[in-house]
Amino acid sequence: MKQTSTDSYSHVLKYTGIFGGVQGLNIVVSLVRNKLIAILLGPNGMGLVSLFNSTVNFISQSTNFGISFSAVKHVSELYDHGDEAGIRRFIQVVRTWSLLTALLGMLVCIVAGPALSSSTFAWGNHTLHFVLLAPAVALLAITGGETAILKGTRQLRSLAVIQIYNALLSLLIGIPIYYFFGQAGIVPVIVLMALAAMLLTVRHSLRLYPLHHSGLKGVLREGSDMVKLGVAFVLAAVMGSGAEMFIRSYLNVVSGDLDIVGLYNAGFMLTVTYAGMVFSAMEPDYFPRLSAVSNDVKATNLTINRQIEVSLLIVSPLLSGLIVFVPLLIPLLLSDEFLPIVAMVQVSVFSMYLKALSLPIGYTNLAKGNSVGYLLIETAYYVSFILLTIYGYQYWGLVGTGVALVVSYVIELVAVATFMHFRYGYVVSAPVVRYFLIQFLLGILVYLACFISQPLLHWGIGVFGVFLSSAYSLHVLRRKSSLWNALTRRFLKL
């Protein structure tokens, strides 16, 4: 009975809907924010924002020891056992380690300032900017630890509220500063937003678990297992942030034009960040479910395949719609200056179809504690991503970076599916293959329609393809009565 409940379509949809609703609101707010930033700063300013943000994220993920990920498991176990004393003790461990990683991250950012400036920019000395960003790195470390506490104690409402307020504050803090100070306000905005996020998170976590000092003896030793668990995850995150920082720095140095970085970042953001909303929404619920059945091959296959099916059915209509309407969305969401990324985005979208397959499969290594396998696959992806992006940009410009993203995901999908099949007996289900082929072919249909010069055929075929994709997903959902009922009940509550 437990197996049926945890792997039911309605369960997957329920938690995708909860986290997806918050993600959707965040995206709406971020669209407004990015539109205003694009107007105020232009591609050049957005490129600068991208470079600084990617650097801060890289240093943060390099020095936080994965506490924001690994602490969730330990706190959650204590919470499930009702061990209140153990929870309070371990929360002290998490907070102590978070403070130490905050100090480490800040120190690294300051010391590495000159190297970051010379490797990221081909013009000017930006060492002071990176030094001034050091507090943001420290604040992110503290926020990560407190967020892990809220996740481990199932404070989903608090997490949702924090995300909503963070999104709104990004408007209230960022836009006025950019309006009055322009690009000179970029570093202050990054630091102030990190401070706001930290204060919001700490406010909720301290209300639940106030600061408790019972002595620091043994705290570092008690946290060693937590740190070890987070190593694989943090190394993969470091590779991801490092790859993104490297690509942006490469584009800036090779082109000598921050506008190119801003355009690339906008295209990447529209494709990976916004279209990836469904994947972000699935992770908080999916990973614990997969971990719970990781010793059962049949249950693991069922959990993975069900998650892929739901992800495909939800995200595919969004992807086909993005292909068709991105020429209209870019002036609306950004500005006419960003129209050169239309072709890049339309190609990049196909990588998200592949991600819907590879991401649920890839979590198996973490669920089974196979950190080496996880790191090998992630390394293969990021190395191919960097090499293919360099090659693609040299020969086809920004469109080539979109092609590189798609090919990189093909490589990752082949690697992860092959590894999981021979190592853990994973077998893709027939519905997964069927749903993917139908939705992917519909995506190709609307993409080809974009090359038709006759407007009536261009829009007619494109919109019809989006309609078919949406209708097919709804048809499959409706056949799954429990899923359809859950979906209709959710809309009736709105």
C-alpha positions as a Python dict, from the first residue, in 0.01 Angstrom:
ca = {
    (1, 'M'): (0, 0, 0),
    (2, 'K'): (286, 234, 84),
    (3, 'Q'): (446, 165, -250),
    (4, 'T'): (129, 252, -438),
    (5, 'S'): (86, 573, -246),
    (6, 'T'): (436, 708, -279),
    (7, 'D'): (468, 627, -647),
    (8, 'S'): (121, 733, -757),
    (9, 'Y'): (86, 1000, -1021),
    (10, 'S'): (-129, 1206, -789),
    (11, 'H'): (147, 1212, -528),
    (12, 'V'): (406, 1326, -782),
    (13, 'L'): (173, 1594, -917),
    (14, 'K'): (78, 1713, -569),
    (15, 'Y'): (432, 1796, -464),
    (16, 'T'): (532, 1920, -806),
    (17, 'G'): (232, 2152, -782),
    (18, 'I'): (319, 2279, -435),
    (19, 'F'): (676, 2369, -516),
    (20, 'G'): (593, 2455, -876),
    (21, 'G'): (336, 2712, -766),
    (22, 'V'): (598, 2899, -567),
    (23, 'Q'): (850, 2865, -849),
    (24, 'G'): (590, 3000, -1091),
    (25, 'L'): (529, 3309, -879),
    (26, 'N'): (902, 3362, -844),
    (27, 'I'): (942, 3343, -1218),
    (28, 'V'): (666, 3597, -1280),
    (29, 'V'): (838, 3840, -1041),
    (30, 'S'): (1181, 3767, -1191),
    (31, 'L'): (1044, 3831, -1539),
    (32, 'V'): (931, 4176, -1431),
    (33, 'R'): (1264, 4237, -1256),
    (34, 'N'): (1471, 4124, -1554),
    (35, 'K'): (1261, 4336, -1788),
    (36, 'L'): (1333, 4645, -1580),
    (37, 'I'): (1700, 4554, -1538),
    (38, 'A'): (1732, 4502, -1913),
    (39, 'I'): (1591, 4849, -1970),
    (40, 'L'): (1804, 5014, -1700),
    (41, 'L'): (2134, 4832, -1761),
    (42, 'G'): (2109, 4687, -2113),
    (43, 'P'): (2296, 4376, -2232),
    (44, 'N'): (2627, 4514, -2106),
    (45, 'G'): (2498, 4559, -1752),
    (46, 'M'): (2323, 4222, -1752),
    (47, 'G'): (2650, 4064, -1860),
    (48, 'L'): (2825, 4226, -1564),
    (49, 'V'): (2550, 4104, -1327),
    (50, 'S'): (2591, 3754, -1471),
    (51, 'L'): (2968, 3751, -1421),
    (52, 'F'): (2950, 3868, -1060),
    (53, 'N'): (2662, 3636, -968),
    (54, 'S'): (2826, 3331, -1123),
    (55, 'T'): (3150, 3408, -937),
    (56, 'V'): (2972, 3447, -602),
    (57, 'N'): (2785, 3120, -657),
    (58, 'F'): (3104, 2943, -755),
    (59, 'I'): (3294, 3050, -442),
    (60, 'S'): (2992, 2981, -221),
    (61, 'Q'): (2947, 2629, -353),
    (62, 'S'): (3321, 2566, -336),
    (63, 'T'): (3341, 2649, 34),
    (64, 'N'): (3005, 2553, 192),
    (65, 'F'): (3090, 2178, 221),
    (66, 'G'): (2742, 2088, 91),
    (67, 'I'): (2580, 2160, 428),
    (68, 'S'): (2263, 2298, 268),
    (69, 'F'): (2215, 1953, 108),
    (70, 'S'): (2360, 1703, 354),
    (71, 'A'): (2220, 1858, 673),
    (72, 'V'): (1865, 1799, 547),
    (73, 'K'): (1908, 1421, 568),
    (74, 'H'): (2041, 1424, 926),
    (75, 'V'): (1786, 1673, 1060),
    (76, 'S'): (1506, 1487, 884),
    (77, 'E'): (1603, 1154, 1042),
    (78, 'L'): (1600, 1305, 1390),
    (79, 'Y'): (1270, 1477, 1318),
    (80, 'D'): (1108, 1152, 1203),
    (81, 'H'): (1218, 981, 1524),
    (82, 'G'): (1082, 1264, 1737),
    (83, 'D'): (1420, 1320, 1900),
    (84, 'E'): (1374, 1683, 2007),
    (85, 'A'): (1695, 1694, 2211),
    (86, 'G'): (1888, 1542, 1923),
    (87, 'I'): (1740, 1793, 1680),
    (88, 'R'): (1841, 2090, 1893),
    (89, 'R'): (2191, 1951, 1938),
    (90, 'F'): (2239, 1883, 1570),
    (91, 'I'): (2099, 2224, 1475),
    (92, 'Q'): (2377, 2372, 1685),
    (93, 'V'): (2620, 2159, 1484),
    (94, 'V'): (2474, 2285, 1156),
    (95, 'R'): (2489, 2649, 1267),
    (96, 'T'): (2848, 2617, 1387),
    (97, 'W'): (2963, 2459, 1062),
    (98, 'S'): (2766, 2717, 860),
    (99, 'L'): (2944, 2998, 1043),
    (100, 'L'): (3282, 2839, 978),
    (101, 'T'): (3210, 2795, 608),
    (102, 'A'): (3083, 3155, 594),
    (103, 'L'): (3415, 3282, 728),
    (104, 'L'): (3607, 3051, 492),
    (105, 'G'): (3408, 3162, 187),
    (106, 'M'): (3454, 3529, 269),
    (107, 'L'): (3829, 3483, 315),
    (108, 'V'): (3864, 3292, -13),
    (109, 'C'): (3673, 3561, -203),
    (110, 'I'): (3898, 3835, -63),
    (111, 'V'): (4226, 3648, -124),
    (112, 'A'): (4123, 3534, -472),
    (113, 'G'): (4008, 3882, -576),
    (114, 'P'): (4308, 3966, -799),
    (115, 'A'): (4301, 3624, -969),
    (116, 'L'): (3926, 3646, -1026),
    (117, 'S'): (3963, 3992, -1178),
    (118, 'S'): (4239, 3892, -1423),
    (119, 'S'): (4067, 3567, -1526),
    (120, 'T'): (3718, 3710, -1565),
    (121, 'F'): (3785, 4047, -1729),
    (122, 'A'): (4007, 4140, -2018),
    (123, 'W'): (3982, 4508, -1928),
    (124, 'G'): (4022, 4710, -1609),
    (125, 'N'): (4099, 4604, -1252),
    (126, 'H'): (3791, 4464, -1074),
    (127, 'T'): (3967, 4327, -765),
    (128, 'L'): (3782, 4568, -536),
    (129, 'H'): (3447, 4450, -672),
    (130, 'F'): (3525, 4088, -583),
    (131, 'V'): (3650, 4188, -238),
    (132, 'L'): (3327, 4379, -175),
    (133, 'L'): (3128, 4070, -280),
    (134, 'A'): (3288, 3862, -1),
    (135, 'P'): (3005, 3936, 251),
    (136, 'A'): (2753, 3793, 2),
    (137, 'V'): (2942, 3462, 2),
    (138, 'A'): (2932, 3449, 383),
    (139, 'L'): (2562, 3536, 396),
    (140, 'L'): (2480, 3260, 146),
    (141, 'A'): (2655, 3003, 368),
    (142, 'I'): (2449, 3101, 672),
    (143, 'T'): (2130, 3103, 466),
    (144, 'G'): (2208, 2753, 336),
    (145, 'G'): (2243, 2609, 685),
    (146, 'E'): (1920, 2766, 814),
    (147, 'T'): (1734, 2656, 501),
    (148, 'A'): (1849, 2297, 562),
    (149, 'I'): (1703, 2317, 913),
    (150, 'L'): (1367, 2431, 776),
    (151, 'K'): (1366, 2157, 511),
    (152, 'G'): (1462, 1885, 756),
    (153, 'T'): (1182, 1984, 995),
    (154, 'R'): (924, 1996, 711),
    (155, 'Q'): (862, 2371, 730),
    (156, 'L'): (741, 2390, 370),
    (157, 'R'): (510, 2684, 439),
    (158, 'S'): (797, 2888, 579),
    (159, 'L'): (1018, 2799, 282),
    (160, 'A'): (746, 2907, 41),
    (161, 'V'): (694, 3237, 223),
    (162, 'I'): (1068, 3304, 223),
    (163, 'Q'): (1094, 3244, -151),
    (164, 'I'): (802, 3474, -223),
    (165, 'Y'): (941, 3756, -8),
    (166, 'N'): (1286, 3711, -161),
    (167, 'A'): (1139, 3753, -506),
    (168, 'L'): (949, 4067, -407),
    (169, 'L'): (1249, 4216, -227),
    (170, 'S'): (1461, 4164, -537),
    (171, 'L'): (1231, 4417, -704),
    (172, 'L'): (1213, 4659, -413),
    (173, 'I'): (1588, 4659, -351),
    (174, 'G'): (1736, 4613, -696),
    (175, 'I'): (1531, 4835, -925),
    (176, 'P'): (1564, 5165, -732),
    (177, 'I'): (1939, 5116, -689),
    (178, 'Y'): (1988, 5036, -1058),
    (179, 'Y'): (1771, 5335, -1151),
    (180, 'F'): (1979, 5583, -952),
    (181, 'F'): (2326, 5428, -974),
    (182, 'G'): (2323, 5214, -1290),
    (183, 'Q'): (2604, 4960, -1313),
    (184, 'A'): (2767, 5103, -1000),
    (185, 'G'): (2478, 4951, -803),
    (186, 'I'): (2537, 4590, -914),
    (187, 'V'): (2769, 4487, -628),
    (188, 'P'): (2557, 4656, -355),
    (189, 'V'): (2242, 4488, -489),
    (190, 'I'): (2402, 4141, -480),
    (191, 'V'): (2516, 4193, -120),
    (192, 'L'): (2187, 4347, -4),
    (193, 'M'): (1984, 4065, -161),
    (194, 'A'): (2202, 3806, 12),
    (195, 'L'): (2150, 3994, 340),
    (196, 'A'): (1774, 4008, 291),
    (197, 'A'): (1755, 3636, 215),
    (198, 'M'): (1963, 3555, 522),
    (199, 'L'): (1752, 3772, 755),
    (200, 'L'): (1426, 3624, 625),
    (201, 'T'): (1550, 3268, 664),
    (202, 'V'): (1701, 3322, 1007),
    (203, 'R'): (1381, 3490, 1125),
    (204, 'H'): (1179, 3176, 1048),
    (205, 'S'): (1437, 2925, 1172),
    (206, 'L'): (1511, 3107, 1499),
    (207, 'R'): (1142, 3133, 1574),
    (208, 'L'): (1125, 2754, 1545),
    (209, 'Y'): (1461, 2675, 1706),
    (210, 'P'): (1617, 2968, 1897),
    (211, 'L'): (1990, 2991, 1942),
    (212, 'H'): (2097, 2743, 2207),
    (213, 'H'): (2443, 2738, 2361),
    (214, 'S'): (2528, 2414, 2539),
    (215, 'G'): (2898, 2415, 2471),
    (216, 'L'): (3089, 2355, 2150),
    (217, 'K'): (3267, 2042, 2263),
    (218, 'G'): (3250, 1778, 1994),
    (219, 'V'): (3053, 1996, 1752),
    (220, 'L'): (3311, 1976, 1473),
    (221, 'R'): (3344, 1600, 1512),
    (222, 'E'): (2966, 1552, 1513),
    (223, 'G'): (2939, 1740, 1185),
    (224, 'S'): (3205, 1537, 1005),
    (225, 'D'): (2956, 1280, 869),
    (226, 'M'): (2732, 1560, 744),
    (227, 'V'): (3023, 1720, 562),
    (228, 'K'): (3134, 1390, 408),
    (229, 'L'): (2785, 1330, 273),
    (230, 'G'): (2780, 1668, 106),
    (231, 'V'): (3118, 1635, -65),
    (232, 'A'): (2990, 1467, -384),
    (233, 'F'): (2701, 1706, -418),
    (234, 'V'): (2914, 2013, -355),
    (235, 'L'): (3186, 1902, -598),
    (236, 'A'): (2924, 1860, -870),
    (237, 'A'): (2781, 2203, -784),
    (238, 'V'): (3130, 2351, -798),
    (239, 'M'): (3185, 2201, -1141),
    (240, 'G'): (2851, 2343, -1254),
    (241, 'S'): (2919, 2692, -1121),
    (242, 'G'): (3276, 2675, -1247),
    (243, 'A'): (3161, 2574, -1594),
    (244, 'E'): (2913, 2861, -1610),
    (245, 'M'): (3170, 3110, -1480),
    (246, 'F'): (3429, 2981, -1727),
    (247, 'I'): (3192, 3008, -2025),
    (248, 'R'): (3090, 3363, -1936),
    (249, 'S'): (3453, 3464, -1878),
    (250, 'Y'): (3553, 3299, -2207),
    (251, 'L'): (3283, 3486, -2400),
    (252, 'N'): (3385, 3813, -2236),
    (253, 'V'): (3756, 3767, -2309),
    (254, 'V'): (3718, 3630, -2664),
    (255, 'S'): (3453, 3876, -2780),
    (256, 'G'): (3579, 4166, -2571),
    (257, 'D'): (3215, 4267, -2542),
    (258, 'L'): (3002, 4237, -2228),
    (259, 'D'): (2695, 4259, -2452),
    (260, 'I'): (2769, 3905, -2574),
    (261, 'V'): (2783, 3781, -2215),
    (262, 'G'): (2456, 3955, -2139),
    (263, 'L'): (2289, 3804, -2445),
    (264, 'Y'): (2419, 3456, -2365),
    (265, 'N'): (2306, 3487, -2005),
    (266, 'A'): (1959, 3600, -2110),
    (267, 'G'): (1925, 3307, -2351),
    (268, 'F'): (2053, 3061, -2091),
    (269, 'M'): (1817, 3210, -1833),
    (270, 'L'): (1510, 3182, -2056),
    (271, 'T'): (1588, 2822, -2144),
    (272, 'V'): (1747, 2657, -1842),
    (273, 'T'): (1617, 2870, -1555),
    (274, 'Y'): (1257, 2934, -1658),
    (275, 'A'): (1191, 2614, -1851),
    (276, 'G'): (1360, 2424, -1568),
    (277, 'M'): (1089, 2530, -1322),
    (278, 'V'): (932, 2183, -1328),
    (279, 'F'): (1263, 2017, -1244),
    (280, 'S'): (1327, 2254, -954),
    (281, 'A'): (977, 2182, -826),
    (282, 'M'): (1023, 1806, -829),
    (283, 'E'): (1352, 1781, -638),
    (284, 'P'): (1243, 1847, -275),
    (285, 'D'): (995, 1557, -284),
    (286, 'Y'): (1151, 1322, -539),
    (287, 'F'): (1493, 1265, -380),
    (288, 'P'): (1356, 1146, -40),
    (289, 'R'): (1110, 911, -217),
    (290, 'L'): (1384, 766, -434),
    (291, 'S'): (1614, 722, -134),
    (292, 'A'): (1342, 533, 55),
    (293, 'V'): (1317, 261, -215),
    (294, 'S'): (1682, 262, -327),
    (295, 'N'): (1735, -102, -219),
    (296, 'D'): (1444, -230, -428),
    (297, 'V'): (1523, -246, -801),
    (298, 'K'): (1161, -275, -912),
    (299, 'A'): (1041, 7, -687),
    (300, 'T'): (1334, 226, -792),
    (301, 'N'): (1254, 178, -1161),
    (302, 'L'): (889, 256, -1097),
    (303, 'T'): (971, 572, -901),
    (304, 'I'): (1213, 700, -1166),
    (305, 'N'): (987, 626, -1460),
    (306, 'R'): (679, 778, -1295),
    (307, 'Q'): (873, 1095, -1222),
    (308, 'I'): (998, 1116, -1581),
    (309, 'E'): (647, 1067, -1719),
    (310, 'V'): (495, 1345, -1509),
    (311, 'S'): (787, 1580, -1580),
    (312, 'L'): (757, 1523, -1954),
    (313, 'L'): (382, 1570, -1958),
    (314, 'I'): (402, 1896, -1766),
    (315, 'V'): (706, 2057, -1925),
    (316, 'S'): (661, 1961, -2294),
    (317, 'P'): (373, 2201, -2374),
    (318, 'L'): (570, 2480, -2205),
    (319, 'L'): (875, 2401, -2417),
    (320, 'S'): (686, 2391, -2746),
    (321, 'G'): (517, 2718, -2653),
    (322, 'L'): (854, 2876, -2578),
    (323, 'I'): (985, 2777, -2922),
    (324, 'V'): (689, 2939, -3097),
    (325, 'F'): (643, 3252, -2892),
    (326, 'V'): (999, 3344, -2790),
    (327, 'P'): (1022, 3616, -3066),
    (328, 'L'): (727, 3786, -2896),
    (329, 'L'): (837, 3711, -2540),
    (330, 'I'): (1187, 3857, -2561),
    (331, 'P'): (1080, 4219, -2638),
    (332, 'L'): (807, 4181, -2377),
    (333, 'L'): (1023, 4027, -2103),
    (334, 'L'): (1354, 4196, -2185),
    (335, 'S'): (1390, 4447, -2469),
    (336, 'D'): (1445, 4461, -2845),
    (337, 'E'): (1821, 4462, -2782),
    (338, 'F'): (1795, 4093, -2687),
    (339, 'L'): (1630, 3975, -3011),
    (340, 'P'): (1963, 3823, -3135),
    (341, 'I'): (1913, 3536, -2886),
    (342, 'V'): (1587, 3412, -3046),
    (343, 'A'): (1757, 3140, -3253),
    (344, 'M'): (1976, 3038, -2958),
    (345, 'V'): (1677, 2992, -2729),
    (346, 'Q'): (1476, 2797, -2987),
    (347, 'V'): (1759, 2547, -3026),
    (348, 'S'): (1843, 2532, -2655),
    (349, 'V'): (1486, 2435, -2566),
    (350, 'F'): (1546, 2081, -2692),
    (351, 'S'): (1799, 2028, -2413),
    (352, 'M'): (1513, 2053, -2162),
    (353, 'Y'): (1331, 1756, -2320),
    (354, 'L'): (1649, 1556, -2258),
    (355, 'K'): (1687, 1692, -1905),
    (356, 'A'): (1337, 1562, -1821),
    (357, 'L'): (1479, 1215, -1888),
    (358, 'S'): (1830, 1242, -1745),
    (359, 'L'): (1767, 1429, -1419),
    (360, 'P'): (1540, 1173, -1245),
    (361, 'I'): (1773, 891, -1352),
    (362, 'G'): (2082, 1078, -1236),
    (363, 'Y'): (1955, 1111, -878),
    (364, 'T'): (1986, 733, -838),
    (365, 'N'): (2358, 756, -764),
    (366, 'L'): (2298, 1001, -479),
    (367, 'A'): (2008, 797, -342),
    (368, 'K'): (2231, 488, -332),
    (369, 'G'): (2527, 677, -190),
    (370, 'N'): (2744, 623, -498),
    (371, 'S'): (2930, 954, -491),
    (372, 'V'): (3202, 838, -733),
    (373, 'G'): (2954, 740, -1003),
    (374, 'Y'): (2764, 1066, -958),
    (375, 'L'): (3081, 1273, -990),
    (376, 'L'): (3206, 1082, -1297),
    (377, 'I'): (2883, 1144, -1487),
    (378, 'E'): (2864, 1510, -1383),
    (379, 'T'): (3227, 1559, -1482),
    (380, 'A'): (3165, 1408, -1826),
    (381, 'Y'): (2870, 1644, -1876),
    (382, 'Y'): (3046, 1963, -1772),
    (383, 'V'): (3365, 1889, -1965),
    (384, 'S'): (3163, 1821, -2280),
    (385, 'F'): (2953, 2131, -2213),
    (386, 'I'): (3258, 2358, -2194),
    (387, 'L'): (3435, 2209, -2498),
    (388, 'L'): (3122, 2202, -2712),
    (389, 'T'): (3026, 2558, -2615),
    (390, 'I'): (3369, 2689, -2712),
    (391, 'Y'): (3352, 2502, -3043),
    (392, 'G'): (2993, 2605, -3108),
    (393, 'Y'): (3055, 2974, -3041),
    (394, 'Q'): (3364, 2982, -3261),
    (395, 'Y'): (3174, 2850, -3564),
    (396, 'W'): (2810, 2955, -3513),
    (397, 'G'): (2811, 3227, -3250),
    (398, 'L'): (2533, 3231, -2992),
    (399, 'V'): (2330, 2973, -3185),
    (400, 'G'): (2627, 2739, -3152),
    (401, 'T'): (2610, 2767, -2773),
    (402, 'G'): (2249, 2648, -2793),
    (403, 'V'): (2349, 2351, -3006),
    (404, 'A'): (2630, 2275, -2760),
    (405, 'L'): (2381, 2264, -2471),
    (406, 'V'): (2164, 2011, -2655),
    (407, 'V'): (2455, 1785, -2751),
    (408, 'S'): (2588, 1800, -2394),
    (409, 'Y'): (2256, 1674, -2260),
    (410, 'V'): (2256, 1394, -2519),
    (411, 'I'): (2596, 1284, -2388),
    (412, 'E'): (2476, 1303, -2027),
    (413, 'L'): (2158, 1107, -2101),
    (414, 'V'): (2346, 827, -2278),
    (415, 'A'): (2605, 813, -1998),
    (416, 'V'): (2360, 813, -1707),
    (417, 'A'): (2112, 569, -1864),
    (418, 'T'): (2387, 324, -1961),
    (419, 'F'): (2555, 346, -1620),
    (420, 'M'): (2229, 299, -1428),
    (421, 'H'): (2123, 6, -1643),
    (422, 'F'): (2440, -197, -1596),
    (423, 'R'): (2507, -91, -1236),
    (424, 'Y'): (2157, -87, -1087),
    (425, 'G'): (1934, -259, -1341),
    (426, 'Y'): (1742, 51, -1447),
    (427, 'V'): (1511, -8, -1745),
    (428, 'V'): (1320, 271, -1913),
    (429, 'S'): (947, 205, -1933),
    (430, 'A'): (743, 192, -2255),
    (431, 'P'): (527, 493, -2152),
    (432, 'V'): (841, 703, -2102),
    (433, 'V'): (964, 619, -2452),
    (434, 'R'): (620, 684, -2601),
    (435, 'Y'): (564, 1017, -2426),
    (436, 'F'): (912, 1139, -2509),
    (437, 'L'): (896, 1051, -2880),
    (438, 'I'): (554, 1211, -2926),
    (439, 'Q'): (638, 1531, -2740),
    (440, 'F'): (987, 1562, -2888),
    (441, 'L'): (853, 1521, -3243),
    (442, 'L'): (588, 1785, -3174),
    (443, 'G'): (869, 2011, -3053),
    (444, 'I'): (1055, 1954, -3383),
    (445, 'L'): (734, 2034, -3573),
    (446, 'V'): (692, 2374, -3409),
    (447, 'Y'): (1065, 2443, -3449),
    (448, 'L'): (1053, 2374, -3824),
    (449, 'A'): (748, 2600, -3850),
    (450, 'C'): (968, 2888, -3735),
    (451, 'F'): (1154, 2873, -4069),
    (452, 'I'): (840, 2920, -4278),
    (453, 'S'): (842, 3272, -4419),
    (454, 'Q'): (468, 3282, -4487),
    (455, 'P'): (320, 3426, -4164),
    (456, 'L'): (-10, 3237, -4177),
    (457, 'L'): (158, 2898, -4212),
    (458, 'H'): (433, 2994, -3968),
    (459, 'W'): (198, 3081, -3683),
    (460, 'G'): (-74, 2836, -3781),
    (461, 'I'): (150, 2528, -3772),
    (462, 'G'): (339, 2652, -3466),
    (463, 'V'): (30, 2722, -3256),
    (464, 'F'): (-132, 2397, -3372),
    (465, 'G'): (177, 2206, -3258),
    (466, 'V'): (157, 2368, -2914),
    (467, 'F'): (-213, 2278, -2900),
    (468, 'L'): (-139, 1914, -2988),
    (469, 'S'): (133, 1894, -2722),
    (470, 'S'): (-100, 2038, -2457),
    (471, 'A'): (-394, 1822, -2563),
    (472, 'Y'): (-186, 1506, -2554),
    (473, 'S'): (-53, 1580, -2204),
    (474, 'L'): (-405, 1654, -2076),
    (475, 'H'): (-535, 1338, -2242),
    (476, 'V'): (-278, 1122, -2063),
    (477, 'L'): (-340, 1297, -1732),
    (478, 'R'): (-714, 1252, -1766),
    (479, 'R'): (-675, 878, -1826),
    (480, 'K'): (-498, 861, -1492),
    (481, 'S'): (-811, 938, -1292),
    (482, 'S'): (-638, 1002, -959),
    (483, 'L'): (-400, 1248, -1123),
    (484, 'W'): (-678, 1430, -1305),
    (485, 'N'): (-890, 1452, -992),
    (486, 'A'): (-598, 1590, -796),
    (487, 'L'): (-532, 1846, -1067),
    (488, 'T'): (-895, 1963, -1090),
    (489, 'R'): (-925, 1985, -712),
    (490, 'R'): (-615, 2203, -701),
    (491, 'F'): (-758, 2445, -957),
    (492, 'L'): (-1095, 2455, -781),
    (493, 'K'): (-921, 2569, -463),
    (494, 'L'): (-766, 2870, -638),
}
